Amino acid sequence: MKNQILELLEKKDYFTIKKILVDLNEADIAEILEEIDENKLLLTFRLLQKDKAVDVFSHVSISLQEKIITSASDKEIKYFVEELFFDDMIDLLEEMPANIVKRILANVKENERALVNHFLNYPDNTAGSLMTIEFVDLKRNFTVKEALNDIRKTGVEKETIYTCYIIDLNRKLEGTVSLRELVISNEDTKIADIMNEEVIFVNTHDDQEEIASKFKKYDLIAMPVVDTEKRLVGIITVDDIIDVIEEENTEDFYKMAAMTPTEDEYLQSSTFQLAKHRIAWLLVLMISATFTGYIIKSFENTLSSVIALTMFIPLLMDTGGNAGSQSATLVIRGLALGTVKTKDYYKVILKEFQVSLFVGLVLSTINFLRIIAFDHVGIKISLIVSITLFITIVLAKVVGAILPIIASKVKLDPAIMASPLITTIVDALALLIYFTLATTILGI
């Protein structure tokens, strides 16, 4: 379909394109727009029906939204702003450059502008910055019939109507009732008799990662957001949380690869930006890796006496780093998903120690037989290498398991204790063990 539309654009057959776009899903159209040349982007976008254009706009990337807003007329911007769900508009404003934000705000209704500015003042990555004000609120003294009539009147403008929120005259959250419960209940039943008073909610300043965990734990599609006095100020919907989960996972991947997290898209980032986000960690790791150089230098006599020891250094360092990275990755993921808690440190250490004994025994035995069969360096060196390998694997797996838990305990992101850092630490330990054993056994 994408290729067909691109061909039709070349032929300037806009009538056919318009007919095709009517039947296409908004997400599919957004994907096609990402591939269209910038000169033809706004033209294609304007072929969409107005209502559909708003939905497509909320699906495209931030960079594409910026291009559309930059090229659109004030009339078009005003329509987007009025028709976008409130949380989508806030997300848009948070990501746009100042000059575009100014242009968008100029087209926001006066009575909404103060509210928008209020939302923009919430700290990034908190419930306040994620929530929407488009929800259905009811009173506990409503009958089911009155509640359904209220939903019919106001529901069209709301982002979700599947869960309705019961508030008092001071807007304090008292409970929830599902649309399903309203539909199957007798129309004369009072809301107070069918509402759920055990409400899972978050505060405006709660961190988005904690909110995502609650969504997962309680299997929710929406969650109310309250202020410090438990007044209902908004709700967070599951589609926003999916974006948060993706963002948090991406951030962890960056940290685990020793890079500074960034919200910019890879292809939209400049070479300088990409380099800047990588240099800091690489510099830290490079400097810390000099310790391995000092260790090798301090055992210079041992190496010069038995040159054969040198050939096994990469094997020990690589295997140790890989073993530690495996444990670190599992523990970091467990902490992120909530299946591992910091209080479980003893269980984690014990489990990884048991795993390391088995893994270390198998690998060191195979390695011993391999060295004897192929490298012909003698029994003593074969034993030194294999014993070092066994101890290194045990240490690497324990270190790889415990460091992310320590990081979490001191309120750091466990992802920073990932492969590069673990590898650097394990390399130094492996060399110390290796040369100490060699000096002792060979009597150098």
ZAMARGU-4260 file (C-alpha; in steps of 0.2 Angstrom, whole numbers, plus 5000, padded with zeros to 4 digits):
<rodrens>
0) 5000/5000/5000 | 5014/5012/5004 | 5022/5009/4987 | 5006/5012/4979 | 5003/5029/4987
5) 5021/5034/4983 | 5018/5030/4965 | 5001/5039/4965 | 5010/5054/4972 | 5023/5054/4958
10) 5008/5054/4946 | 4999/5068/4956 | 4983/5057/4957 | 4977/5064/4973 | 4959/5059/4970
15) 4964/5041/4971 | 4975/5043/4986 | 4961/5052/4995 | 4950/5037/4992 | 4963/5024/4998
20) 4966/5034/5014 | 4948/5034/5019 | 4949/5015/5022 | 4966/5014/5030 | 4970/5012/5048
25) 4977/5028/5057 | 4992/5019/5062 | 4996/5013/5045 | 4993/5030/5037 | 5006/5037/5050
30) 5018/5024/5045 | 5016/5029/5027 | 5018/5047/5031 | 5035/5044/5039 | 5041/5038/5022
35) 5035/5052/5011 | 5046/5066/5005 | 5045/5082/5016 | 5039/5092/5001 | 5024/5081/4998
40) 5020/5077/5017 | 5008/5091/5021 | 4999/5089/5004 | 4996/5071/5008 | 4991/5075/5026
45) 4978/5087/5020 | 4970/5074/5009 | 4964/5066/5025 | 4947/5069/5032 | 4948/5081/5047
50) 4943/5069/5061 | 4955/5056/5054 | 4969/5068/5052 | 4969/5072/5071 | 4970/5053/5075
55) 4984/5051/5062 | 4993/5066/5069 | 4994/5058/5087 | 5002/5042/5079 | 5016/5050/5070
60) 5033/5053/5077 | 5038/5070/5086 | 5049/5075/5072 | 5035/5073/5059 | 5023/5082/5070
65) 5035/5096/5071 | 5036/5097/5052 | 5017/5097/5050 | 5014/5110/5063 | 5028/5121/5055
70) 5019/5120/5038 | 5001/5121/5044 | 4991/5136/5044 | 4984/5144/5061 | 4967/5137/5057
75) 4973/5120/5055 | 4983/5121/5071 | 4968/5127/5080 | 4958/5112/5074 | 4972/5100/5079
80) 4973/5108/5097 | 4954/5108/5099 | 4952/5090/5093 | 4967/5081/5101 | 4964/5073/5118
85) 4971/5084/5132 | 4985/5072/5137 | 4991/5071/5118 | 4991/5090/5117 | 5002/5091/5133
90) 5014/5077/5126 | 5015/5087/5110 | 5019/5104/5119 | 5032/5095/5130 | 5042/5089/5115
95) 5041/5104/5103 | 5054/5118/5102 | 5049/5135/5111 | 5044/5144/5095 | 5032/5130/5090
100) 5025/5129/5108 | 5022/5148/5107 | 5012/5146/5091 | 5002/5131/5097 | 4997/5140/5113
105) 4992/5155/5103 | 4978/5144/5096 | 4973/5136/5113 | 4956/5143/5120 | 4959/5156/5133
110) 4950/5146/5147 | 4961/5131/5143 | 4978/5140/5142 | 4980/5142/5161 | 4976/5123/5163
115) 4989/5119/5150 | 5002/5129/5158 | 4998/5121/5175 | 5000/5104/5167 | 5017/5109/5159
120) 5023/5114/5176 | 5022/5096/5183 | 5040/5088/5183 | 5044/5077/5169 | 5040/5058/5170
125) 5027/5060/5184 | 5009/5056/5185 | 5005/5075/5183 | 5014/5076/5166 | 5005/5060/5160
130) 4987/5062/5165 | 4972/5068/5155 | 4957/5078/5162 | 4945/5069/5150 | 4936/5057/5161
135) 4919/5054/5167 | 4915/5059/5185 | 4899/5055/5194 | 4891/5058/5211 | 4887/5044/5224
140) 4869/5049/5225 | 4865/5047/5206 | 4854/5033/5201 | 4861/5021/5187 | 4848/5030/5175
145) 4855/5047/5179 | 4873/5041/5178 | 4870/5033/5160 | 4861/5049/5154 | 4876/5060/5161
150) 4888/5048/5151 | 4878/5050/5135 | 4879/5069/5137 | 4898/5070/5141 | 4906/5054/5136
155) 4909/5059/5118 | 4922/5072/5123 | 4930/5060/5136 | 4946/5049/5132 | 4938/5034/5141
160) 4921/5030/5148 | 4924/5012/5153 | 4928/5017/5171 | 4919/5031/5179 | 4925/5040/5195
165) 4914/5045/5210 | 4919/5061/5218 | 4911/5072/5232 | 4907/5091/5231 | 4925/5095/5235
170) 4931/5083/5221 | 4938/5070/5233 | 4939/5053/5225 | 4927/5041/5234 | 4926/5026/5222
175) 4924/5020/5205 | 4911/5011/5195 | 4913/5002/5178 | 4902/5005/5163 | 4898/4986/5163
180) 4892/4987/5181 | 4881/5002/5176 | 4874/4993/5160 | 4869/4977/5170 | 4862/4986/5185
185) 4844/4991/5188 | 4841/5009/5183 | 4834/5014/5200 | 4850/5008/5209 | 4860/5021/5218
190) 4878/5022/5212 | 4883/5021/5231 | 4877/5004/5231 | 4887/4997/5217 | 4903/5007/5217
195) 4920/5001/5222 | 4927/5010/5236 | 4944/5001/5236 | 4952/5012/5223 | 4970/5011/5216
200) 4976/5028/5213 | 4993/5038/5211 | 4998/5055/5216 | 5002/5069/5204 | 5021/5068/5208
205) 5023/5049/5208 | 5036/5043/5196 | 5031/5035/5179 | 5040/5019/5182 | 5031/5016/5199
210) 5014/5020/5190 | 5018/5007/5176 | 5022/4994/5189 | 5004/4997/5197 | 4996/4996/5180
215) 5004/4979/5177 | 5001/4973/5195 | 4982/4977/5195 | 4979/4974/5177 | 4971/4992/5174
220) 4966/5001/5159 | 4965/5018/5168 | 4971/5025/5184 | 4965/5040/5194 | 4977/5054/5199
225) 4975/5064/5215 | 4983/5078/5223 | 4989/5079/5241 | 4972/5081/5247 | 4965/5066/5238
230) 4956/5077/5225 | 4954/5069/5208 | 4963/5080/5195 | 4965/5067/5181 | 4967/5050/5175
235) 4981/5040/5166 | 4976/5028/5152 | 4985/5012/5147 | 4990/5018/5130 | 5001/5032/5139
240) 5008/5018/5150 | 5013/5008/5135 | 5023/5022/5129 | 5031/5024/5147 | 5036/5006/5147
245) 5044/5007/5130 | 5053/5023/5135 | 5059/5015/5152 | 5065/4999/5143 | 5074/5010/5130
250) 5083/5020/5143 | 5088/5004/5152 | 5096/4997/5136 | 5106/5013/5134 | 5112/5012/5151
255) 5116/4994/5149 | 5127/4998/5134 | 5136/5012/5144 | 5127/5026/5135 | 5119/5042/5141
260) 5100/5040/5138 | 5092/5051/5126 | 5074/5054/5119 | 5080/5059/5102 | 5077/5047/5088
265) 5093/5038/5081 | 5091/5044/5063 | 5086/5062/5069 | 5101/5064/5080 | 5117/5072/5074
270) 5134/5064/5074 | 5139/5075/5088 | 5124/5071/5099 | 5127/5053/5097 | 5146/5054/5101
275) 5142/5065/5116 | 5131/5052/5123 | 5144/5039/5122 | 5160/5047/5126 | 5157/5050/5145
280) 5155/5032/5149 | 5168/5026/5137 | 5180/5038/5146 | 5176/5031/5163 | 5178/5013/5157
285) 5194/5017/5148 | 5201/5025/5164 | 5195/5011/5175 | 5202/4998/5163 | 5220/5005/5166
290) 5219/4996/5182 | 5221/4980/5172 | 5236/4987/5164 | 5244/4990/5181 | 5240/4973/5187
295) 5249/4965/5171 | 5264/4977/5174 | 5266/4972/5192 | 5267/4954/5187 | 5279/4958/5173
300) 5292/4945/5180 | 5279/4931/5180 | 5274/4935/5162 | 5292/4936/5156 | 5297/4920/5164
305) 5282/4910/5157 | 5277/4918/5140 | 5263/4905/5138 | 5253/4913/5152 | 5250/4928/5140
310) 5240/4918/5127 | 5226/4914/5140 | 5223/4931/5146 | 5209/4935/5133 | 5200/4919/5137
315) 5199/4922/5156 | 5194/4940/5154 | 5181/4937/5140 | 5173/4922/5149 | 5173/4931/5166
320) 5165/4947/5158 | 5152/4936/5149 | 5147/4926/5165 | 5145/4942/5175 | 5135/4950/5161
325) 5123/4936/5161 | 5119/4937/5180 | 5118/4956/5179 | 5106/4956/5165 | 5094/4943/5174
330) 5095/4953/5190 | 5092/4970/5182 | 5077/4963/5172 | 5070/4955/5188 | 5072/4972/5197
335) 5063/4981/5183 | 5049/4969/5182 | 5047/4968/5201 | 5051/4949/5202 | 5067/4952/5212
340) 5067/4964/5227 | 5082/4972/5236 | 5078/4962/5251 | 5080/4946/5241 | 5099/4949/5240
345) 5103/4933/5250 | 5093/4922/5239 | 5100/4930/5223 | 5118/4927/5229 | 5115/4909/5234
350) 5106/4905/5218 | 5120/4913/5207 | 5133/4905/5218 | 5125/4888/5215 | 5124/4891/5196
355) 5142/4898/5195 | 5148/4882/5203 | 5140/4871/5190 | 5145/4882/5175 | 5162/4885/5182
360) 5165/4866/5184 | 5159/4862/5167 | 5169/4876/5158 | 5185/4874/5167 | 5185/4855/5165
365) 5182/4857/5146 | 5195/4870/5145 | 5208/4860/5155 | 5206/4845/5142 | 5207/4857/5128
370) 5223/4865/5133 | 5231/4848/5137 | 5225/4841/5120 | 5229/4856/5109 | 5240/4869/5117
375) 5254/4858/5124 | 5259/4870/5138 | 5260/4857/5152 | 5250/4851/5167 | 5254/4866/5179
380) 5249/4880/5167 | 5234/4870/5161 | 5229/4869/5180 | 5233/4887/5183 | 5222/4893/5169
385) 5207/4881/5173 | 5207/4885/5191 | 5208/4903/5187 | 5193/4901/5175 | 5183/4892/5188
390) 5186/4905/5202 | 5183/4920/5190 | 5166/4913/5184 | 5161/4911/5202 | 5166/4928/5207
395) 5159/4936/5191 | 5142/4928/5193 | 5141/4934/5211 | 5147/4951/5207 | 5136/4953/5192
400) 5121/4948/5203 | 5124/4959/5218 | 5130/4975/5211 | 5113/4979/5203 | 5104/4976/5220
405) 5117/4987/5228 | 5113/5001/5215 | 5094/4999/5218 | 5097/4999/5237 | 5106/5016/5236
410) 5092/5023/5224 | 5103/5022/5208 | 5097/5014/5192 | 5102/4996/5192 | 5105/4997/5173
415) 5121/5006/5176 | 5128/4991/5184 | 5127/4982/5167 | 5139/4973/5155 | 5153/4986/5153
420) 5155/4990/5171 | 5154/4972/5177 | 5167/4967/5163 | 5179/4980/5169 | 5178/4974/5187
425) 5179/4956/5183 | 5194/4958/5171 | 5204/4966/5186 | 5199/4952/5197 | 5203/4938/5184
430) 5220/4945/5182 | 5224/4946/5200 | 5219/4928/5203 | 5228/4922/5187 | 5245/4930/5191
435) 5244/4926/5210 | 5240/4907/5206 | 5254/4907/5193 | 5267/4915/5205 | 5262/4903/5219
440) 5261/4887/5209 | 5276/4890/5197 | 5286/4897/5211 | 5292/4912/5201
</rodrens>
